[in-house]
Amino acid sequence: MVALRLEDVGARYGSGLAVEGVTTPDLAGGELTALIGPNAAGKSTLFKRIAGLLKGPGTVHLEGASAPEATAVRYMPQDTGANAVLTVYESILLAAKQGEGWRVRDHELTAIDHLLQSLQITDIAFRNLGELSGGQRQLVSIAQALVRNPEVLLMDEPTSALDLYRQVEVLSYMRGLARQKNMLVLIALHDLNHALRYCTSTLVIAGGKLVAAGPSRDVITPELMRDIYKVEARIETCSRGEAHIIIDRPAA
């Protein structure tokens, strides 16, 4: 099973470090791990460093992958900047063939059809990307990331443009897919209730540094809400055993 561990990892922008000293426990395949923190905390920067898009000190340890790191790890940014003249189907096919020859095989088309059905976007398969809403483009971006069968998937706020129903649907789908394929999904989230409900473990980054890591229910606490998010909050457990954050007021 794939596992990822960061050892004293930093990331450079220009001459300075935007992220520094990040050391994590082993993050195992088969589950969702949340990456949370306030705006401009360094979440996107850390993802780019893990994906090899930024340089910096430290070591990204990837173990148990069946493919080289360059193909085993896939980064899904917030804004893909996809070519608006392509259709949805063409854009996913292009993602599938990235770095390969242009011969299209039947199993690749079957995989695309399956993704379209799973994400419920079959009805927009032959529309141009430029015609889509932000939420629809986000679902297409997820399909583009998944079509390469990554073993580690870094998803940068993949639900930010989706309505609540689709957020729940996508997170449920990704949790099931991670379990089915033993894939490690590291997902940046702003909604901490989603992190509590769908993510087994949580990493917290603030000011470019990792400030907490562990099981989501141990990490997301009233103290964290006060110290990192500057709000007074309670965490209550419903009859089904699910935890919910209730925000009372800004912290004094």
C-alpha beads as a LAMMPS data file, in Angstrom:
LAMMPS data file: protein, C-alpha beads

252 atoms
251 bonds

1 atom types
1 bond types

-500.0 500.0 xlo xhi
-500.0 500.0 ylo yhi
-500.0 500.0 zlo zhi

Masses

1 110.0

Atoms # bond

1 1 1 0.000 0.000 0.000
2 1 1 1.235 3.475 -0.852
3 1 1 2.403 5.748 1.976
4 1 1 3.620 9.346 1.988
5 1 1 5.766 11.054 4.610
6 1 1 7.292 14.522 4.637
7 1 1 10.571 15.155 6.434
8 1 1 11.520 18.777 7.183
9 1 1 9.980 19.861 3.870
10 1 1 10.026 23.461 2.707
11 1 1 9.093 25.266 -0.498
12 1 1 10.695 28.304 -2.080
13 1 1 9.128 31.270 -3.794
14 1 1 11.974 33.468 -5.032
15 1 1 14.680 33.640 -2.383
16 1 1 12.419 32.955 0.614
17 1 1 10.662 29.940 2.075
18 1 1 6.870 30.080 1.875
19 1 1 6.588 26.719 3.668
20 1 1 9.227 25.344 6.012
21 1 1 9.992 22.503 8.393
22 1 1 6.968 20.330 7.567
23 1 1 7.360 16.833 9.001
24 1 1 4.373 14.492 8.972
25 1 1 3.560 11.016 10.219
26 1 1 3.047 8.326 7.579
27 1 1 -0.049 9.085 5.515
28 1 1 -1.476 5.777 4.327
29 1 1 -3.395 4.839 1.212
30 1 1 -7.047 3.892 1.462
31 1 1 -8.284 7.019 3.194
32 1 1 -8.842 10.742 2.855
33 1 1 -6.524 13.095 4.713
34 1 1 -7.585 16.724 5.124
35 1 1 -5.181 19.643 4.826
36 1 1 -6.704 22.628 6.601
37 1 1 -5.640 26.110 7.626
38 1 1 -6.569 29.763 7.145
39 1 1 -6.228 31.597 3.837
40 1 1 -2.623 32.050 2.654
41 1 1 -1.413 29.474 5.198
42 1 1 0.617 27.602 2.568
43 1 1 -1.706 24.746 1.598
44 1 1 -1.361 25.169 -2.179
45 1 1 2.377 25.763 -1.840
46 1 1 2.810 22.533 0.105
47 1 1 0.844 20.598 -2.519
48 1 1 3.062 21.977 -5.290
49 1 1 6.172 21.008 -3.332
50 1 1 4.919 17.446 -2.835
51 1 1 4.082 17.227 -6.550
52 1 1 7.571 18.416 -7.509
53 1 1 6.380 21.702 -9.004
54 1 1 8.323 23.790 -6.480
55 1 1 11.798 23.307 -5.088
56 1 1 12.830 23.448 -1.473
57 1 1 14.619 21.679 1.357
58 1 1 13.611 18.424 2.974
59 1 1 12.492 15.073 1.613
60 1 1 9.200 13.748 0.287
61 1 1 9.208 10.016 1.045
62 1 1 6.898 7.937 -1.177
63 1 1 6.779 4.238 -0.398
64 1 1 4.842 1.325 -1.843
65 1 1 3.961 3.026 -5.142
66 1 1 3.848 0.814 -8.228
67 1 1 4.882 3.672 -10.534
68 1 1 7.605 6.340 -10.462
69 1 1 6.803 9.366 -8.311
70 1 1 6.270 11.587 -11.371
71 1 1 3.298 9.461 -12.448
72 1 1 2.157 8.091 -9.064
73 1 1 1.468 11.569 -7.631
74 1 1 -1.173 13.757 -9.234
75 1 1 -1.909 17.374 -8.296
76 1 1 -5.321 18.915 -8.940
77 1 1 -5.027 22.719 -8.568
78 1 1 -7.898 25.051 -7.759
79 1 1 -7.773 26.549 -11.253
80 1 1 -6.739 24.179 -14.033
81 1 1 -6.711 26.849 -16.765
82 1 1 -8.119 24.296 -19.219
83 1 1 -8.483 25.155 -22.902
84 1 1 -12.020 26.513 -23.228
85 1 1 -12.403 25.327 -26.845
86 1 1 -12.063 21.663 -25.902
87 1 1 -15.087 19.571 -25.072
88 1 1 -15.316 17.887 -21.688
89 1 1 -14.609 14.503 -23.275
90 1 1 -11.620 15.820 -25.240
91 1 1 -10.114 17.422 -22.138
92 1 1 -10.340 14.179 -20.140
93 1 1 -8.912 12.180 -23.046
94 1 1 -6.062 14.689 -23.338
95 1 1 -5.333 14.245 -19.621
96 1 1 -5.351 10.461 -20.054
97 1 1 -2.808 10.605 -22.889
98 1 1 -0.485 13.133 -21.248
99 1 1 3.116 12.099 -21.858
100 1 1 2.090 9.113 -23.998
101 1 1 1.476 8.449 -27.669
102 1 1 -1.785 9.464 -29.275
103 1 1 -3.112 6.001 -30.030
104 1 1 -6.425 5.688 -28.165
105 1 1 -7.315 2.265 -26.816
106 1 1 -10.748 0.893 -26.038
107 1 1 -10.041 0.508 -22.327
108 1 1 -9.148 4.208 -22.105
109 1 1 -12.478 5.216 -23.618
110 1 1 -14.244 2.821 -21.258
111 1 1 -12.461 4.405 -18.284
112 1 1 -13.531 7.882 -19.398
113 1 1 -17.139 6.758 -19.806
114 1 1 -17.041 5.268 -16.308
115 1 1 -15.693 8.497 -14.800
116 1 1 -18.350 10.580 -16.548
117 1 1 -21.039 8.317 -15.134
118 1 1 -19.532 8.192 -11.637
119 1 1 -19.298 11.986 -11.414
120 1 1 -22.706 12.376 -13.119
121 1 1 -21.406 14.612 -15.917
122 1 1 -22.264 12.403 -18.899
123 1 1 -24.822 14.977 -20.010
124 1 1 -22.110 17.629 -20.536
125 1 1 -19.529 15.331 -22.149
126 1 1 -19.630 17.090 -25.526
127 1 1 -20.029 20.668 -24.349
128 1 1 -17.089 23.056 -24.557
129 1 1 -15.341 23.801 -21.279
130 1 1 -15.922 27.510 -21.827
131 1 1 -19.680 26.954 -21.632
132 1 1 -19.609 25.326 -18.198
133 1 1 -20.294 26.722 -14.763
134 1 1 -17.521 26.819 -12.178
135 1 1 -18.944 23.775 -10.437
136 1 1 -19.131 21.785 -13.664
137 1 1 -15.525 22.675 -14.505
138 1 1 -14.501 21.511 -11.047
139 1 1 -16.096 18.109 -11.649
140 1 1 -14.305 17.875 -14.992
141 1 1 -11.016 18.679 -13.234
142 1 1 -11.624 15.779 -10.853
143 1 1 -12.195 13.475 -13.830
144 1 1 -8.995 14.736 -15.467
145 1 1 -7.054 13.931 -12.290
146 1 1 -8.583 10.486 -11.789
147 1 1 -8.263 9.280 -15.367
148 1 1 -4.491 8.810 -14.860
149 1 1 -5.128 6.378 -11.969
150 1 1 -2.908 8.182 -9.450
151 1 1 -1.765 6.440 -6.295
152 1 1 -1.461 9.754 -4.450
153 1 1 -3.936 12.502 -5.329
154 1 1 -3.500 16.064 -4.066
155 1 1 -6.812 17.923 -4.384
156 1 1 -6.701 21.670 -3.784
157 1 1 -10.183 22.753 -2.628
158 1 1 -12.022 20.495 -5.102
159 1 1 -15.476 21.334 -3.720
160 1 1 -15.201 25.133 -3.467
161 1 1 -17.458 25.830 -6.488
162 1 1 -19.955 23.023 -5.826
163 1 1 -23.340 23.319 -4.158
164 1 1 -23.799 21.496 -0.868
165 1 1 -25.396 18.413 -2.415
166 1 1 -22.537 17.982 -4.881
167 1 1 -19.920 18.589 -2.174
168 1 1 -21.305 15.705 -0.149
169 1 1 -21.625 13.537 -3.243
170 1 1 -18.039 14.151 -4.396
171 1 1 -16.504 13.640 -0.958
172 1 1 -18.463 10.411 -0.470
173 1 1 -17.320 9.225 -3.903
174 1 1 -13.670 10.083 -3.207
175 1 1 -13.757 8.333 0.174
176 1 1 -15.142 5.184 -1.440
177 1 1 -12.648 5.351 -4.309
178 1 1 -9.717 5.760 -1.928
179 1 1 -10.792 2.653 -0.030
180 1 1 -11.426 0.666 -3.192
181 1 1 -8.068 1.485 -4.816
182 1 1 -5.945 1.975 -1.686
183 1 1 -5.275 5.470 -3.005
184 1 1 -4.017 8.237 -0.738
185 1 1 -6.116 11.364 -1.188
186 1 1 -4.828 14.517 0.468
187 1 1 -7.525 17.153 0.170
188 1 1 -7.426 20.855 1.078
189 1 1 -10.716 21.892 2.656
190 1 1 -12.178 25.057 4.139
191 1 1 -15.281 23.362 5.556
192 1 1 -14.013 21.723 8.740
193 1 1 -17.259 19.790 9.175
194 1 1 -16.394 18.010 5.922
195 1 1 -12.943 17.227 7.306
196 1 1 -14.514 15.735 10.447
197 1 1 -17.037 13.674 8.516
198 1 1 -15.019 12.367 5.558
199 1 1 -11.329 12.491 6.481
200 1 1 -9.698 9.952 8.765
201 1 1 -6.764 12.229 9.553
202 1 1 -6.060 15.946 9.340
203 1 1 -2.981 18.123 8.871
204 1 1 -3.136 21.768 9.976
205 1 1 -0.888 24.381 8.409
206 1 1 -0.613 28.001 9.507
207 1 1 2.005 30.592 8.652
208 1 1 3.755 28.108 6.386
209 1 1 4.332 25.589 9.184
210 1 1 2.624 22.373 10.239
211 1 1 1.012 23.028 13.631
212 1 1 -0.973 19.804 14.155
213 1 1 -1.414 16.337 12.651
214 1 1 -3.376 13.264 13.641
215 1 1 -6.876 11.750 13.663
216 1 1 -9.392 14.388 12.600
217 1 1 -11.387 14.297 15.836
218 1 1 -8.224 14.730 17.895
219 1 1 -6.925 17.604 15.758
220 1 1 -10.088 19.665 15.132
221 1 1 -10.870 20.964 18.588
222 1 1 -12.295 24.141 20.151
223 1 1 -8.727 25.117 21.010
224 1 1 -7.683 24.820 17.356
225 1 1 -10.689 26.876 16.272
226 1 1 -9.746 29.617 18.728
227 1 1 -5.976 29.620 18.112
228 1 1 -5.904 29.162 14.315
229 1 1 -9.293 30.372 13.087
230 1 1 -9.908 33.015 15.787
231 1 1 -13.443 31.887 16.639
232 1 1 -15.050 30.403 19.732
233 1 1 -16.668 27.113 18.776
234 1 1 -18.100 23.918 20.191
235 1 1 -17.948 20.415 18.754
236 1 1 -21.067 18.348 19.371
237 1 1 -21.762 14.718 18.552
238 1 1 -25.145 13.717 17.142
239 1 1 -27.018 10.470 17.817
240 1 1 -25.313 8.819 14.831
241 1 1 -21.897 9.541 16.311
242 1 1 -20.988 12.265 13.811
243 1 1 -19.232 15.386 15.100
244 1 1 -20.344 18.888 14.113
245 1 1 -18.722 22.271 14.703
246 1 1 -20.941 25.024 16.056
247 1 1 -19.395 28.478 15.900
248 1 1 -20.520 30.831 18.649
249 1 1 -18.641 34.103 18.087
250 1 1 -15.291 35.600 17.119
251 1 1 -12.585 34.923 19.675
252 1 1 -11.798 37.798 22.002

Bonds

1 1 1 2
2 1 2 3
3 1 3 4
4 1 4 5
5 1 5 6
6 1 6 7
7 1 7 8
8 1 8 9
9 1 9 10
10 1 10 11
11 1 11 12
12 1 12 13
13 1 13 14
14 1 14 15
15 1 15 16
16 1 16 17
17 1 17 18
18 1 18 19
19 1 19 20
20 1 20 21
21 1 21 22
22 1 22 23
23 1 23 24
24 1 24 25
25 1 25 26
26 1 26 27
27 1 27 28
28 1 28 29
29 1 29 30
30 1 30 31
31 1 31 32
32 1 32 33
33 1 33 34
34 1 34 35
35 1 35 36
36 1 36 37
37 1 37 38
38 1 38 39
39 1 39 40
40 1 40 41
41 1 41 42
42 1 42 43
43 1 43 44
44 1 44 45
45 1 45 46
46 1 46 47
47 1 47 48
48 1 48 49
49 1 49 50
50 1 50 51
51 1 51 52
52 1 52 53
53 1 53 54
54 1 54 55
55 1 55 56
56 1 56 57
57 1 57 58
58 1 58 59
59 1 59 60
60 1 60 61
61 1 61 62
62 1 62 63
63 1 63 64
64 1 64 65
65 1 65 66
66 1 66 67
67 1 67 68
68 1 68 69
69 1 69 70
70 1 70 71
71 1 71 72
72 1 72 73
73 1 73 74
74 1 74 75
75 1 75 76
76 1 76 77
77 1 77 78
78 1 78 79
79 1 79 80
80 1 80 81
81 1 81 82
82 1 82 83
83 1 83 84
84 1 84 85
85 1 85 86
86 1 86 87
87 1 87 88
88 1 88 89
89 1 89 90
90 1 90 91
91 1 91 92
92 1 92 93
93 1 93 94
94 1 94 95
95 1 95 96
96 1 96 97
97 1 97 98
98 1 98 99
99 1 99 100
100 1 100 101
101 1 101 102
102 1 102 103
103 1 103 104
104 1 104 105
105 1 105 106
106 1 106 107
107 1 107 108
108 1 108 109
109 1 109 110
110 1 110 111
111 1 111 112
112 1 112 113
113 1 113 114
114 1 114 115
115 1 115 116
116 1 116 117
117 1 117 118
118 1 118 119
119 1 119 120
120 1 120 121
121 1 121 122
122 1 122 123
123 1 123 124
124 1 124 125
125 1 125 126
126 1 126 127
127 1 127 128
128 1 128 129
129 1 129 130
130 1 130 131
131 1 131 132
132 1 132 133
133 1 133 134
134 1 134 135
135 1 135 136
136 1 136 137
137 1 137 138
138 1 138 139
139 1 139 140
140 1 140 141
141 1 141 142
142 1 142 143
143 1 143 144
144 1 144 145
145 1 145 146
146 1 146 147
147 1 147 148
148 1 148 149
149 1 149 150
150 1 150 151
151 1 151 152
152 1 152 153
153 1 153 154
154 1 154 155
155 1 155 156
156 1 156 157
157 1 157 158
158 1 158 159
159 1 159 160
160 1 160 161
161 1 161 162
162 1 162 163
163 1 163 164
164 1 164 165
165 1 165 166
166 1 166 167
167 1 167 168
168 1 168 169
169 1 169 170
170 1 170 171
171 1 171 172
172 1 172 173
173 1 173 174
174 1 174 175
175 1 175 176
176 1 176 177
177 1 177 178
178 1 178 179
179 1 179 180
180 1 180 181
181 1 181 182
182 1 182 183
183 1 183 184
184 1 184 185
185 1 185 186
186 1 186 187
187 1 187 188
188 1 188 189
189 1 189 190
190 1 190 191
191 1 191 192
192 1 192 193
193 1 193 194
194 1 194 195
195 1 195 196
196 1 196 197
197 1 197 198
198 1 198 199
199 1 199 200
200 1 200 201
201 1 201 202
202 1 202 203
203 1 203 204
204 1 204 205
205 1 205 206
206 1 206 207
207 1 207 208
208 1 208 209
209 1 209 210
210 1 210 211
211 1 211 212
212 1 212 213
213 1 213 214
214 1 214 215
215 1 215 216
216 1 216 217
217 1 217 218
218 1 218 219
219 1 219 220
220 1 220 221
221 1 221 222
222 1 222 223
223 1 223 224
224 1 224 225
225 1 225 226
226 1 226 227
227 1 227 228
228 1 228 229
229 1 229 230
230 1 230 231
231 1 231 232
232 1 232 233
233 1 233 234
234 1 234 235
235 1 235 236
236 1 236 237
237 1 237 238
238 1 238 239
239 1 239 240
240 1 240 241
241 1 241 242
242 1 242 243
243 1 243 244
244 1 244 245
245 1 245 246
246 1 246 247
247 1 247 248
248 1 248 249
249 1 249 250
250 1 250 251
251 1 251 252
